[in-house]
Amino acid sequence: MTEPLPAGAIIGILGGGQLGRMLSVAASRMGYRTHIFEPGGTPPAGDVAHAVTTAAYDDLDALRGFAEAVDVITFEFENIPTAALDLLDTLRPIRPNRRALAVSQDRLVEKAFLSDLGLGTAPYAAVDDAVDLAEAVAEIGLPAILKTRRFGYDGKGQARIMTEAEAAPALEAMAGAPSILEGFVDFTHEVSVIAARGADGRLACFDPGENVHRDGILRTTTVPATLTDAQRAEAVDIAARILDKLDYCGVMGVELFVTPEGLLVNEIAPRVHNSGHWTQNGCTVDQFEQHIRAVAGWPLGDGSRYADVQMENLIGSDIEKVADYATDACAALHLYGKTEVRAGRKLGHVNRVTRR
Amino acid sequence: MTEPLPAGAIIGILGGGQLGRMLSVAASRMGYRTHIFEPGGTPPAGDVAHAVTTAAYDDLDALRGFAEAVDVITFEFENIPTAALDLLDTLRPIRPNRRALAVSQDRLVEKAFLSDLGLGTAPYAAVDDAVDLAEAVAEIGLPAILKTRRFGYDGKGQARIMTEAEAAPALEAMAGAPSILEGFVDFTHEVSVIAARGADGRLACFDPGENVHRDGILRTTTVPATLTDAQRAEAVDIAARILDKLDYCGVMGVELFVTPEGLLVNEIAPRVHNSGHWTQNGCTVDQFEQHIRAVAGWPLGDGSRYADVQMENLIGSDIEKVADYATDACAALHLYGKTEVRAGRKLGHVNRVTRR
């Protein structure tokens, strides 16, 4: 293995949201600087970055300037256009590698990848038109959920189909985008494994967390999750197989459905993950530092869990709870500095340490 | 009490070293941005700041521009010229207030302030010339230590006087600066209390830490410190009296000598303090967040200690130990991103959690 990046090296981060913000903080703790590439103005990560490039992902000059200013490139979200990656790839190392992005950018490719690995998923079928949809419904049954293959997040680009009458409007909602029909899974709860793999190929998984969503958005993650020892081991094994297969470098979020028949992979996110925020107050080395360590060529750190934690997202008007949490002795606040409060907007999170 | 500063507000920080760097990180966690004022180039705090002003402390235009760009002003070191404070004071609130700076900037004023509070200190006397020094030596005895009244840190501006023959060269080393002779204190060890006082006047002290210096520079701080329960309570009480008397807002480091006759105050630092770095891995709310909370008008957070920690400064070639600490499961690394390794230069620290 090569030497880690030297002190003062610059880690380029595609995307300037709260994940980039917390990655920047972790980078500073490891002696690095960050350079954020983000199309939107006043990105939260820009507050704690050495430099910010404000440009669109199709601005090749800006991408080139960004790449040439940094030592390594990583990202905080997976929907980076292929043409941008094609250029960046020729200029600087991208960690994690593009294969992980290619797999996770397309729900159909992702499902096929997971199935090839022998991992269970929801039943699925590709849907490009009404004929496909009718066949898929016949095969998978209802209720089911139609999703665009690409560019969906936080419940966007999805439509539930409860009855056959809802099939046509659901397809219409996809606006012609290549889609995938997924069967409903009868799961008791969802857990996620935040897994890390270093540049040396070593793996380290954080303890699985139990996720609760509302309106398609993560509300809470709780550790420890409700899992048997065997399920816990299986969850970690699933994550390990995915990261190894992708020759992955960095942190990945692996969402799993817990069903009576076993664990099914819901989806993977090739980046630090909202369901891993609890690690900031439950582990010596959190998911953000673990990712920076991997990207910068350090050995992974110790991510053993030393506390029971409940992470709660502060979404929209939830931010009003901050006054109470500020005086809660169990609560660690993590605010993103966003000045505009909108329904559904993630403004911060709180990690409540429930047992130490 | 007024409302806390809103999300996105800008905290101005005078000084851009590692303390400013870690204050900036804590500010980001509370949803704030920072603006660093620092004469030197490439300040460590600049890596994680929203903005940096590079200018001298006598550049009044730069000071004015800085003040007008921020919502509140704080500082990471105490030797800020009075003229700069005179200007800044008219433009934005300075927290902690100037009285704390005035007291701590001058060893003689500090000693008098502490004595007036009824707190014990080393015996001391003002020394402006050879006559003063002879009188002071006669009164205090030898060995003693001659220090400039202002602008000393990490052992600089100090000369030990072991014998009368060393008195003249010691005075010469002060280069005509107003000085103070301090008698040696027969102490068993040094501890420090990192104390915080909110804008609402409430106090919160971290558990005292035990300090070990070498060559005048802090090497390690260990919690818990070797103290009886009574000494621990006395240490906290001393700190509380100092902060209350100064109507203080923010975090202060109070260094205490432990002697068979009781606790003596060595010195106070009106800022976050190297001996409080252990709080990053031993408390839910660390000294940096506690300071930001006070400065921004939040209630103080819970700084209870949940772990035994040894903080070790990485000074000069100590940085080579990082490779070992990176794989030490107990060790949390905090690197400052400084690219130039010099003897005596603080490049980072490691918090080793020895019991949880």
Boltz contact constraints between the chains, C-beta under 6 A:
constraints:
  - contact:
      token1: [A, 7]
      token2: [B, 337]
      max_distance: 6.0
  - contact:
      token1: [A, 7]
      token2: [B, 339]
      max_distance: 6.0
  - contact:
      token1: [A, 8]
      token2: [B, 337]
      max_distance: 6.0
  - contact:
      token1: [A, 8]
      token2: [B, 339]
      max_distance: 6.0
  - contact:
      token1: [A, 25]
      token2: [B, 25]
      max_distance: 6.0
  - contact:
      token1: [A, 28]
      token2: [B, 47]
      max_distance: 6.0
  - contact:
      token1: [A, 28]
      token2: [B, 48]
      max_distance: 6.0
  - contact:
      token1: [A, 29]
      token2: [B, 334]
      max_distance: 6.0
  - contact:
      token1: [A, 30]
      token2: [B, 335]
      max_distance: 6.0
  - contact:
      token1: [A, 31]
      token2: [B, 335]
      max_distance: 6.0
  - contact:
      token1: [A, 31]
      token2: [B, 337]
      max_distance: 6.0
  - contact:
      token1: [A, 33]
      token2: [B, 47]
      max_distance: 6.0
  - contact:
      token1: [A, 47]
      token2: [B, 28]
      max_distance: 6.0
  - contact:
      token1: [A, 47]
      token2: [B, 33]
      max_distance: 6.0
  - contact:
      token1: [A, 47]
      token2: [B, 50]
      max_distance: 6.0
  - contact:
      token1: [A, 48]
      token2: [B, 28]
      max_distance: 6.0
  - contact:
      token1: [A, 48]
      token2: [B, 48]
      max_distance: 6.0
  - contact:
      token1: [A, 50]
      token2: [B, 47]
      max_distance: 6.0
  - contact:
      token1: [A, 284]
      token2: [B, 332]
      max_distance: 6.0
  - contact:
      token1: [A, 298]
      token2: [B, 326]
      max_distance: 6.0
  - contact:
      token1: [A, 299]
      token2: [B, 326]
      max_distance: 6.0
  - contact:
      token1: [A, 299]
      token2: [B, 327]
      max_distance: 6.0
  - contact:
      token1: [A, 302]
      token2: [B, 329]
      max_distance: 6.0
  - contact:
      token1: [A, 306]
      token2: [B, 356]
      max_distance: 6.0
  - contact:
      token1: [A, 326]
      token2: [B, 298]
      max_distance: 6.0
  - contact:
      token1: [A, 326]
      token2: [B, 299]
      max_distance: 6.0
  - contact:
      token1: [A, 327]
      token2: [B, 299]
      max_distance: 6.0
  - contact:
      token1: [A, 329]
      token2: [B, 302]
      max_distance: 6.0
  - contact:
      token1: [A, 332]
      token2: [B, 284]
      max_distance: 6.0
  - contact:
      token1: [A, 334]
      token2: [B, 29]
      max_distance: 6.0
  - contact:
      token1: [A, 335]
      token2: [B, 30]
      max_distance: 6.0
  - contact:
      token1: [A, 335]
      token2: [B, 31]
      max_distance: 6.0
  - contact:
      token1: [A, 337]
      token2: [B, 7]
      max_distance: 6.0
  - contact:
      token1: [A, 337]
      token2: [B, 8]
      max_distance: 6.0
  - contact:
      token1: [A, 337]
      token2: [B, 31]
      max_distance: 6.0
  - contact:
      token1: [A, 339]
      token2: [B, 7]
      max_distance: 6.0
  - contact:
      token1: [A, 339]
      token2: [B, 8]
      max_distance: 6.0
  - contact:
      token1: [A, 356]
      token2: [B, 306]
      max_distance: 6.0
